[in-house]
Amino acid sequence: MAKGPPLRVRRAMSADLKSRLTARALEEGFAALRITSPQAIPQAAERLGAFVAMGRHGQMHWMADRMEWRGNPAALWPEAKSVIMLAEAYTPDENPLPLLQQRDRGVISVYAQGKDYHDLVKRRLKRLGRWLIDQSPCQIKVFVDTAPVMEKPLAQAAGLGWQGKHTNLLGRDLGNWVFLGAIFTTLDLPQDAPEISHCGSCTACLDICPTGAFPAPYQLDARRCISYLTIEHAGPVDLSLRPLLGNRIYGCDDCLAICPWNKFARDARDIGYAARHGAPPLAELVMLDDAAFRARFSGSPVKRIGRNRFVRNVLYAIGNSGNPVLGKAVVPLMADPDPAVADAATWAVARLKAAPAA
């Protein structure tokens, strides 16, 4: 029986393939590529279990589902030998924090300003995956935040960056304005060294959080996170948290925007991430019915939360605006068929009435 190439030859061939794969990924528009093993995050299952046991996942019940896969990538697809982790930059052209002072406008998170990143990143991942199969026949599976895959721990294990004190991934040559994608493959590729935290004594991301969503460095309680409250949380938001939302109507970028490592952030290369929604006037947004909402946010991540949750958020922002003129459009929504919208409208009207005169 014929023998395959010697081990040293196979290693050289794998290293060459990895080098060409990295170059191809950069050509496709990714900011960086690193490789790790499906077995590289043995601590993930215990940490996820503790997070869920404390209830910090809130209404995100999908985090508790299939925990054996989420906490153990090797169990998700036992045939996989390598996990290719990729970072894609969506860095904004301007700092989004000043928009928080424009109280008559709604602030939408930077990542949702353009087209849906799921579509853009997955399309690029599939092209890269097809190229890899052409170079060395194998099987692949691609993931972009839609499967039980813990991308951030895998990205740290692969050396792309580290999970900062705000729990998001950041890198010394990436900043933290990045999307993550993963390609699981049956190829046994050379692995990169894991990264360690370089946050040092900095607590900027913890200090700026309006709701105190970080119980400790490197820990998040999603139930107090504005991104969770405006996107994932269904029904009325707790009364004590509503004033803290300010004019954020979809997501929150405070902890990302303040990170000093962003001085090394890569520029976004895909025009699809260019801002098309901006900071729209609350007076326009509160008038949206379901059809108008869908038309306005077609192709955007915002669309997935639906008109009712979105208008609920807009009403909280109006209540926080201190502008009684905005209240005129709110009164009819006190009788909205959706209970959360009606509740938010009632709250907004009462809060505007109680606001000190300008």
Contacts in CASP RR format, 6 or more apart in sequence:
PFRMAT RR
TARGET T0000
AUTHOR 0000-0000-0000
METHOD contacts of the structure
MODEL  1
MAKGPPLRVRRAMSADLKSRLTARALEEGFAALRITSPQAIPQAAERLGA
FVAMGRHGQMHWMADRMEWRGNPAALWPEAKSVIMLAEAYTPDENPLPLL
QQRDRGVISVYAQGKDYHDLVKRRLKRLGRWLIDQSPCQIKVFVDTAPVM
EKPLAQAAGLGWQGKHTNLLGRDLGNWVFLGAIFTTLDLPQDAPEISHCG
SCTACLDICPTGAFPAPYQLDARRCISYLTIEHAGPVDLSLRPLLGNRIY
GCDDCLAICPWNKFARDARDIGYAARHGAPPLAELVMLDDAAFRARFSGS
PVKRIGRNRFVRNVLYAIGNSGNPVLGKAVVPLMADPDPAVADAATWAVA
RLKAAPAA
4 10 0 8 1.000
5 13 0 8 1.000
11 190 0 8 1.000
14 187 0 8 1.000
14 188 0 8 1.000
14 189 0 8 1.000
14 190 0 8 1.000
15 190 0 8 1.000
17 135 0 8 1.000
17 136 0 8 1.000
17 187 0 8 1.000
17 189 0 8 1.000
18 35 0 8 1.000
18 189 0 8 1.000
18 190 0 8 1.000
20 135 0 8 1.000
21 33 0 8 1.000
21 84 0 8 1.000
21 128 0 8 1.000
21 131 0 8 1.000
21 132 0 8 1.000
21 135 0 8 1.000
21 189 0 8 1.000
22 33 0 8 1.000
24 128 0 8 1.000
24 131 0 8 1.000
25 32 0 8 1.000
25 33 0 8 1.000
25 86 0 8 1.000
25 128 0 8 1.000
26 33 0 8 1.000
28 124 0 8 1.000
28 127 0 8 1.000
28 128 0 8 1.000
29 88 0 8 1.000
29 124 0 8 1.000
29 269 0 8 1.000
29 270 0 8 1.000
30 86 0 8 1.000
30 87 0 8 1.000
30 88 0 8 1.000
30 124 0 8 1.000
30 128 0 8 1.000
31 87 0 8 1.000
31 88 0 8 1.000
31 89 0 8 1.000
31 174 0 8 1.000
31 178 0 8 1.000
31 266 0 8 1.000
31 269 0 8 1.000
32 86 0 8 1.000
32 87 0 8 1.000
32 160 0 8 1.000
32 173 0 8 1.000
32 174 0 8 1.000
33 84 0 8 1.000
33 85 0 8 1.000
33 86 0 8 1.000
33 87 0 8 1.000
34 84 0 8 1.000
34 85 0 8 1.000
34 155 0 8 1.000
34 158 0 8 1.000
34 159 0 8 1.000
34 160 0 8 1.000
34 192 0 8 1.000
35 82 0 8 1.000
35 83 0 8 1.000
35 84 0 8 1.000
35 85 0 8 1.000
35 158 0 8 1.000
35 189 0 8 1.000
35 190 0 8 1.000
35 191 0 8 1.000
35 192 0 8 1.000
36 82 0 8 1.000
36 83 0 8 1.000
36 85 0 8 1.000
36 154 0 8 1.000
36 157 0 8 1.000
36 158 0 8 1.000
36 159 0 8 1.000
36 191 0 8 1.000
36 192 0 8 1.000
36 194 0 8 1.000
37 81 0 8 1.000
37 82 0 8 1.000
37 83 0 8 1.000
37 157 0 8 1.000
37 191 0 8 1.000
38 73 0 8 1.000
38 74 0 8 1.000
38 76 0 8 1.000
38 77 0 8 1.000
38 80 0 8 1.000
38 81 0 8 1.000
38 82 0 8 1.000
38 83 0 8 1.000
38 184 0 8 1.000
39 73 0 8 1.000
39 74 0 8 1.000
40 73 0 8 1.000
40 83 0 8 1.000
40 154 0 8 1.000
40 157 0 8 1.000
40 158 0 8 1.000
40 191 0 8 1.000
40 194 0 8 1.000
41 71 0 8 1.000
41 73 0 8 1.000
41 150 0 8 1.000
41 153 0 8 1.000
41 154 0 8 1.000
41 157 0 8 1.000
43 153 0 8 1.000
44 70 0 8 1.000
44 71 0 8 1.000
44 72 0 8 1.000
44 150 0 8 1.000
44 153 0 8 1.000
45 67 0 8 1.000
45 68 0 8 1.000
45 70 0 8 1.000
45 71 0 8 1.000
45 72 0 8 1.000
48 63 0 8 1.000
48 67 0 8 1.000
48 70 0 8 1.000
48 71 0 8 1.000
48 150 0 8 1.000
49 67 0 8 1.000
51 57 0 8 1.000
51 63 0 8 1.000
52 63 0 8 1.000
52 64 0 8 1.000
52 67 0 8 1.000
54 221 0 8 1.000
55 223 0 8 1.000
56 220 0 8 1.000
56 221 0 8 1.000
56 222 0 8 1.000
56 223 0 8 1.000
57 63 0 8 1.000
57 64 0 8 1.000
57 222 0 8 1.000
58 222 0 8 1.000
58 223 0 8 1.000
58 228 0 8 1.000
58 232 0 8 1.000
58 233 0 8 1.000
59 232 0 8 1.000
59 233 0 8 1.000
59 234 0 8 1.000
60 222 0 8 1.000
60 228 0 8 1.000
60 232 0 8 1.000
63 70 0 8 1.000
65 148 0 8 1.000
66 148 0 8 1.000
67 148 0 8 1.000
68 75 0 8 1.000
69 75 0 8 1.000
69 76 0 8 1.000
69 148 0 8 1.000
70 148 0 8 1.000
70 149 0 8 1.000
70 150 0 8 1.000
71 148 0 8 1.000
71 150 0 8 1.000
73 80 0 8 1.000
73 83 0 8 1.000
73 149 0 8 1.000
73 150 0 8 1.000
73 154 0 8 1.000
73 184 0 8 1.000
74 80 0 8 1.000
76 147 0 8 1.000
76 148 0 8 1.000
76 149 0 8 1.000
76 184 0 8 1.000
77 141 0 8 1.000
77 184 0 8 1.000
79 139 0 8 1.000
79 186 0 8 1.000
80 141 0 8 1.000
80 184 0 8 1.000
80 185 0 8 1.000
80 186 0 8 1.000
81 185 0 8 1.000
81 186 0 8 1.000
81 187 0 8 1.000
81 188 0 8 1.000
81 189 0 8 1.000
82 184 0 8 1.000
82 185 0 8 1.000
82 187 0 8 1.000
82 188 0 8 1.000
82 189 0 8 1.000
82 191 0 8 1.000
83 154 0 8 1.000
83 158 0 8 1.000
83 182 0 8 1.000
83 183 0 8 1.000
83 184 0 8 1.000
83 185 0 8 1.000
84 182 0 8 1.000
84 183 0 8 1.000
84 184 0 8 1.000
84 185 0 8 1.000
84 189 0 8 1.000
85 151 0 8 1.000
85 154 0 8 1.000
85 155 0 8 1.000
85 158 0 8 1.000
85 159 0 8 1.000
85 160 0 8 1.000
85 180 0 8 1.000
85 181 0 8 1.000
85 182 0 8 1.000
86 125 0 8 1.000
86 128 0 8 1.000
86 180 0 8 1.000
86 181 0 8 1.000
86 182 0 8 1.000
86 183 0 8 1.000
87 155 0 8 1.000
87 160 0 8 1.000
87 169 0 8 1.000
87 174 0 8 1.000
87 178 0 8 1.000
87 179 0 8 1.000
87 180 0 8 1.000
87 181 0 8 1.000
88 117 0 8 1.000
88 120 0 8 1.000
88 121 0 8 1.000
88 124 0 8 1.000
88 178 0 8 1.000
88 179 0 8 1.000
88 180 0 8 1.000
88 181 0 8 1.000
88 270 0 8 1.000
89 174 0 8 1.000
89 177 0 8 1.000
89 178 0 8 1.000
89 265 0 8 1.000
89 266 0 8 1.000
89 267 0 8 1.000
89 268 0 8 1.000
89 269 0 8 1.000
90 110 0 8 1.000
90 111 0 8 1.000
90 117 0 8 1.000
90 177 0 8 1.000
90 178 0 8 1.000
90 179 0 8 1.000
90 268 0 8 1.000
90 270 0 8 1.000
90 273 0 8 1.000
91 175 0 8 1.000
91 177 0 8 1.000
91 262 0 8 1.000
91 265 0 8 1.000
91 266 0 8 1.000
91 267 0 8 1.000
91 268 0 8 1.000
92 110 0 8 1.000
92 113 0 8 1.000
92 177 0 8 1.000
92 268 0 8 1.000
92 275 0 8 1.000
93 275 0 8 1.000
95 257 0 8 1.000
96 107 0 8 1.000
96 110 0 8 1.000
96 253 0 8 1.000
96 257 0 8 1.000
97 253 0 8 1.000
97 254 0 8 1.000
97 257 0 8 1.000
97 258 0 8 1.000
99 105 0 8 1.000
99 106 0 8 1.000
99 107 0 8 1.000
99 247 0 8 1.000
99 279 0 8 1.000
100 107 0 8 1.000
100 246 0 8 1.000
100 247 0 8 1.000
100 248 0 8 1.000
102 247 0 8 1.000
102 279 0 8 1.000
103 246 0 8 1.000
103 247 0 8 1.000
103 317 0 8 1.000
103 320 0 8 1.000
103 321 0 8 1.000
103 322 0 8 1.000
103 323 0 8 1.000
104 247 0 8 1.000
104 281 0 8 1.000
104 282 0 8 1.000
104 283 0 8 1.000
104 321 0 8 1.000
104 323 0 8 1.000
104 326 0 8 1.000
105 247 0 8 1.000
105 279 0 8 1.000
105 280 0 8 1.000
105 281 0 8 1.000
105 282 0 8 1.000
106 247 0 8 1.000
106 248 0 8 1.000
106 249 0 8 1.000
106 279 0 8 1.000
106 280 0 8 1.000
106 281 0 8 1.000
106 282 0 8 1.000
106 285 0 8 1.000
106 314 0 8 1.000
106 317 0 8 1.000
107 247 0 8 1.000
107 248 0 8 1.000
107 249 0 8 1.000
107 250 0 8 1.000
107 279 0 8 1.000
108 249 0 8 1.000
108 250 0 8 1.000
108 251 0 8 1.000
108 277 0 8 1.000
108 278 0 8 1.000
108 279 0 8 1.000
108 280 0 8 1.000
108 302 0 8 1.000
109 227 0 8 1.000
109 248 0 8 1.000
109 250 0 8 1.000
109 251 0 8 1.000
109 252 0 8 1.000
109 253 0 8 1.000
110 177 0 8 1.000
110 253 0 8 1.000
110 256 0 8 1.000
110 275 0 8 1.000
111 117 0 8 1.000
111 179 0 8 1.000
111 301 0 8 1.000
112 250 0 8 1.000
112 251 0 8 1.000
112 277 0 8 1.000
112 300 0 8 1.000
112 301 0 8 1.000
112 302 0 8 1.000
113 273 0 8 1.000
113 274 0 8 1.000
113 275 0 8 1.000
113 276 0 8 1.000
113 277 0 8 1.000
113 278 0 8 1.000
114 272 0 8 1.000
114 273 0 8 1.000
114 274 0 8 1.000
114 275 0 8 1.000
114 276 0 8 1.000
114 277 0 8 1.000
114 300 0 8 1.000
115 272 0 8 1.000
115 273 0 8 1.000
115 299 0 8 1.000
115 300 0 8 1.000
116 299 0 8 1.000
116 300 0 8 1.000
116 301 0 8 1.000
117 144 0 8 1.000
117 179 0 8 1.000
117 273 0 8 1.000
117 301 0 8 1.000
118 144 0 8 1.000
118 145 0 8 1.000
118 146 0 8 1.000
118 301 0 8 1.000
119 299 0 8 1.000
120 270 0 8 1.000
120 272 0 8 1.000
120 273 0 8 1.000
121 144 0 8 1.000
121 179 0 8 1.000
121 181 0 8 1.000
122 142 0 8 1.000
122 144 0 8 1.000
125 142 0 8 1.000
125 144 0 8 1.000
125 181 0 8 1.000
125 182 0 8 1.000
125 183 0 8 1.000
126 142 0 8 1.000
128 183 0 8 1.000
129 140 0 8 1.000
129 142 0 8 1.000
129 183 0 8 1.000
132 138 0 8 1.000
132 140 0 8 1.000
132 183 0 8 1.000
132 185 0 8 1.000
132 187 0 8 1.000
133 140 0 8 1.000
136 187 0 8 1.000
138 185 0 8 1.000
138 186 0 8 1.000
138 187 0 8 1.000
139 185 0 8 1.000
139 186 0 8 1.000
140 183 0 8 1.000
140 184 0 8 1.000
140 185 0 8 1.000
140 186 0 8 1.000
141 183 0 8 1.000
141 184 0 8 1.000
141 185 0 8 1.000
142 181 0 8 1.000
142 182 0 8 1.000
142 183 0 8 1.000
142 184 0 8 1.000
143 149 0 8 1.000
143 151 0 8 1.000
143 181 0 8 1.000
143 182 0 8 1.000
143 183 0 8 1.000
143 184 0 8 1.000
144 179 0 8 1.000
144 180 0 8 1.000
144 181 0 8 1.000
144 182 0 8 1.000
145 151 0 8 1.000
145 179 0 8 1.000
145 180 0 8 1.000
145 181 0 8 1.000
149 182 0 8 1.000
151 169 0 8 1.000
151 180 0 8 1.000
151 181 0 8 1.000
151 182 0 8 1.000
152 163 0 8 1.000
152 167 0 8 1.000
152 168 0 8 1.000
152 169 0 8 1.000
152 180 0 8 1.000
153 163 0 8 1.000
154 182 0 8 1.000
155 161 0 8 1.000
155 169 0 8 1.000
155 180 0 8 1.000
156 162 0 8 1.000
156 163 0 8 1.000
156 169 0 8 1.000
156 194 0 8 1.000
156 195 0 8 1.000
157 194 0 8 1.000
158 191 0 8 1.000
158 192 0 8 1.000
158 194 0 8 1.000
159 192 0 8 1.000
159 193 0 8 1.000
159 194 0 8 1.000
159 195 0 8 1.000
160 169 0 8 1.000
160 171 0 8 1.000
160 174 0 8 1.000
160 180 0 8 1.000
160 195 0 8 1.000
161 169 0 8 1.000
161 170 0 8 1.000
161 171 0 8 1.000
161 172 0 8 1.000
161 174 0 8 1.000
161 195 0 8 1.000
162 169 0 8 1.000
162 170 0 8 1.000
162 171 0 8 1.000
162 195 0 8 1.000
162 196 0 8 1.000
162 197 0 8 1.000
162 198 0 8 1.000
162 199 0 8 1.000
163 169 0 8 1.000
163 197 0 8 1.000
163 218 0 8 1.000
164 170 0 8 1.000
164 176 0 8 1.000
164 197 0 8 1.000
164 199 0 8 1.000
164 205 0 8 1.000
164 218 0 8 1.000
165 199 0 8 1.000
165 202 0 8 1.000
165 203 0 8 1.000
165 205 0 8 1.000
165 206 0 8 1.000
165 214 0 8 1.000
165 217 0 8 1.000
165 218 0 8 1.000
166 176 0 8 1.000
166 205 0 8 1.000
166 206 0 8 1.000
166 209 0 8 1.000
166 214 0 8 1.000
166 220 0 8 1.000
166 255 0 8 1.000
166 256 0 8 1.000
166 259 0 8 1.000
167 214 0 8 1.000
167 218 0 8 1.000
167 219 0 8 1.000
167 220 0 8 1.000
168 176 0 8 1.000
168 255 0 8 1.000
168 256 0 8 1.000
169 176 0 8 1.000
169 178 0 8 1.000
169 180 0 8 1.000
170 176 0 8 1.000
170 178 0 8 1.000
170 259 0 8 1.000
170 261 0 8 1.000
171 195 0 8 1.000
171 198 0 8 1.000
171 261 0 8 1.000
171 264 0 8 1.000
172 198 0 8 1.000
172 261 0 8 1.000
172 264 0 8 1.000
173 264 0 8 1.000
173 266 0 8 1.000
174 264 0 8 1.000
174 265 0 8 1.000
174 266 0 8 1.000
175 259 0 8 1.000
175 261 0 8 1.000
175 262 0 8 1.000
175 264 0 8 1.000
175 265 0 8 1.000
175 266 0 8 1.000
176 256 0 8 1.000
176 259 0 8 1.000
176 261 0 8 1.000
176 262 0 8 1.000
176 265 0 8 1.000
177 256 0 8 1.000
177 262 0 8 1.000
177 265 0 8 1.000
177 268 0 8 1.000
178 266 0 8 1.000
197 218 0 8 1.000
198 261 0 8 1.000
199 217 0 8 1.000
202 260 0 8 1.000
203 217 0 8 1.000
204 258 0 8 1.000
204 259 0 8 1.000
204 260 0 8 1.000
205 214 0 8 1.000
205 254 0 8 1.000
205 255 0 8 1.000
205 256 0 8 1.000
205 258 0 8 1.000
205 259 0 8 1.000
206 214 0 8 1.000
206 217 0 8 1.000
206 255 0 8 1.000
208 254 0 8 1.000
208 255 0 8 1.000
208 258 0 8 1.000
209 254 0 8 1.000
209 255 0 8 1.000
210 226 0 8 1.000
210 244 0 8 1.000
210 245 0 8 1.000
210 246 0 8 1.000
210 252 0 8 1.000
210 254 0 8 1.000
211 224 0 8 1.000
211 225 0 8 1.000
211 226 0 8 1.000
211 229 0 8 1.000
211 241 0 8 1.000
211 244 0 8 1.000
212 224 0 8 1.000
213 220 0 8 1.000
213 221 0 8 1.000
213 222 0 8 1.000
213 224 0 8 1.000
213 225 0 8 1.000
213 226 0 8 1.000
214 220 0 8 1.000
214 221 0 8 1.000
215 221 0 8 1.000
222 228 0 8 1.000
222 232 0 8 1.000
224 241 0 8 1.000
225 252 0 8 1.000
226 244 0 8 1.000
226 245 0 8 1.000
226 248 0 8 1.000
226 251 0 8 1.000
226 252 0 8 1.000
226 254 0 8 1.000
227 251 0 8 1.000
227 252 0 8 1.000
229 237 0 8 1.000
229 241 0 8 1.000
229 245 0 8 1.000
230 245 0 8 1.000
230 248 0 8 1.000
230 249 0 8 1.000
230 250 0 8 1.000
230 251 0 8 1.000
230 252 0 8 1.000
230 305 0 8 1.000
230 309 0 8 1.000
230 313 0 8 1.000
231 250 0 8 1.000
231 251 0 8 1.000
231 305 0 8 1.000
231 309 0 8 1.000
234 309 0 8 1.000
234 340 0 8 1.000
235 309 0 8 1.000
235 312 0 8 1.000
235 339 0 8 1.000
235 340 0 8 1.000
236 312 0 8 1.000
236 339 0 8 1.000
236 340 0 8 1.000
236 343 0 8 1.000
236 344 0 8 1.000
237 245 0 8 1.000
237 312 0 8 1.000
237 316 0 8 1.000
239 347 0 8 1.000
242 316 0 8 1.000
242 320 0 8 1.000
242 347 0 8 1.000
243 320 0 8 1.000
243 351 0 8 1.000
245 313 0 8 1.000
245 316 0 8 1.000
245 317 0 8 1.000
245 320 0 8 1.000
246 316 0 8 1.000
246 317 0 8 1.000
246 320 0 8 1.000
247 282 0 8 1.000
247 317 0 8 1.000
247 320 0 8 1.000
247 321 0 8 1.000
248 313 0 8 1.000
248 317 0 8 1.000
249 282 0 8 1.000
249 285 0 8 1.000
249 310 0 8 1.000
249 313 0 8 1.000
249 314 0 8 1.000
249 316 0 8 1.000
249 317 0 8 1.000
250 302 0 8 1.000
250 305 0 8 1.000
250 310 0 8 1.000
250 313 0 8 1.000
256 262 0 8 1.000
268 274 0 8 1.000
276 300 0 8 1.000
277 297 0 8 1.000
277 300 0 8 1.000
277 302 0 8 1.000
282 314 0 8 1.000
282 317 0 8 1.000
282 318 0 8 1.000
282 321 0 8 1.000
282 326 0 8 1.000
283 326 0 8 1.000
283 329 0 8 1.000
285 310 0 8 1.000
285 311 0 8 1.000
285 314 0 8 1.000
286 311 0 8 1.000
286 314 0 8 1.000
286 315 0 8 1.000
286 318 0 8 1.000
286 326 0 8 1.000
286 329 0 8 1.000
286 330 0 8 1.000
286 333 0 8 1.000
287 329 0 8 1.000
288 296 0 8 1.000
288 307 0 8 1.000
288 310 0 8 1.000
288 311 0 8 1.000
289 307 0 8 1.000
290 306 0 8 1.000
290 307 0 8 1.000
293 303 0 8 1.000
293 306 0 8 1.000
293 307 0 8 1.000
293 310 0 8 1.000
293 311 0 8 1.000
294 303 0 8 1.000
294 306 0 8 1.000
294 307 0 8 1.000
297 303 0 8 1.000
297 310 0 8 1.000
302 310 0 8 1.000
308 338 0 8 1.000
308 340 0 8 1.000
308 341 0 8 1.000
309 340 0 8 1.000
311 333 0 8 1.000
311 336 0 8 1.000
311 338 0 8 1.000
311 341 0 8 1.000
311 344 0 8 1.000
312 338 0 8 1.000
312 340 0 8 1.000
312 341 0 8 1.000
312 344 0 8 1.000
315 330 0 8 1.000
315 333 0 8 1.000
315 341 0 8 1.000
315 344 0 8 1.000
315 345 0 8 1.000
315 347 0 8 1.000
315 348 0 8 1.000
316 344 0 8 1.000
316 347 0 8 1.000
316 348 0 8 1.000
318 326 0 8 1.000
318 327 0 8 1.000
318 330 0 8 1.000
318 348 0 8 1.000
318 352 0 8 1.000
319 326 0 8 1.000
319 330 0 8 1.000
319 347 0 8 1.000
319 348 0 8 1.000
319 351 0 8 1.000
319 352 0 8 1.000
320 351 0 8 1.000
321 352 0 8 1.000
322 351 0 8 1.000
322 352 0 8 1.000
322 355 0 8 1.000
322 358 0 8 1.000
323 352 0 8 1.000
324 352 0 8 1.000
324 353 0 8 1.000
324 355 0 8 1.000
326 352 0 8 1.000
327 348 0 8 1.000
327 349 0 8 1.000
327 352 0 8 1.000
330 345 0 8 1.000
330 348 0 8 1.000
330 349 0 8 1.000
330 352 0 8 1.000
331 345 0 8 1.000
331 349 0 8 1.000
333 341 0 8 1.000
333 342 0 8 1.000
333 344 0 8 1.000
333 345 0 8 1.000
334 342 0 8 1.000
334 345 0 8 1.000
334 346 0 8 1.000
334 349 0 8 1.000
335 342 0 8 1.000
336 342 0 8 1.000
336 345 0 8 1.000
END
